[in-house]
Amino acid sequence: MKKTRILALPAVAAVSLLALTGCFQAPPIGGTTPDTSTEDSGTETEEGTETQAPDDGASVDLTDTAWSGTDSAGNTMDLVLEADGTVLLNDWNEQNWDEPSDTWVVDGDQITIFISGIQDIQSLEYTGTAELGTMNLSGVDGNGDEGYDLTLEQG
């Protein structure tokens, strides 16, 4: 037998073994493991940012409910908590205001409403107990300042 034939057999066996082993351990194309969970984690908007859909295990279903109120800084608002996790602001301080980055989410019995694009303070994040009828929320602006207590009335 030729020397090359003797060396070729172990080389072919090693390559075959590596190829088979690699098939079992290689990540899927793209380099990430796909999410196989059935839980809806959010919705992608036209701008490509993801919003968080309301939690299915929430203590109360606030989907597609309309609210109005005034916070302690004097900001008035009429809003709808939409099914896709976004907030439709029909009125913000007597202005039509609808930013795609305005979101809401309920986690257990806690609601968080995020309003963006506000001049000087950047944003407001209101948190509190999710309830039907009336919600009393505390707010923090984008600068980290507190003092934006909000009472929202449903309807």
Secondary structure, 3 states (H helix, E strand, C coil): CCHHHHHHHHHHHHHHHHHHHHHHHCCCCCCCCCCCCCCCCCEECCCCCEECCCCCCCCCCCCCEEEEEEECCCCEEEEEECCCCEEEEEEECCECCCCCCCEEEEECCEEEEEEEEECCCEEEEEEEECCCCEEEEEEEECCCCECCCEEEEEC
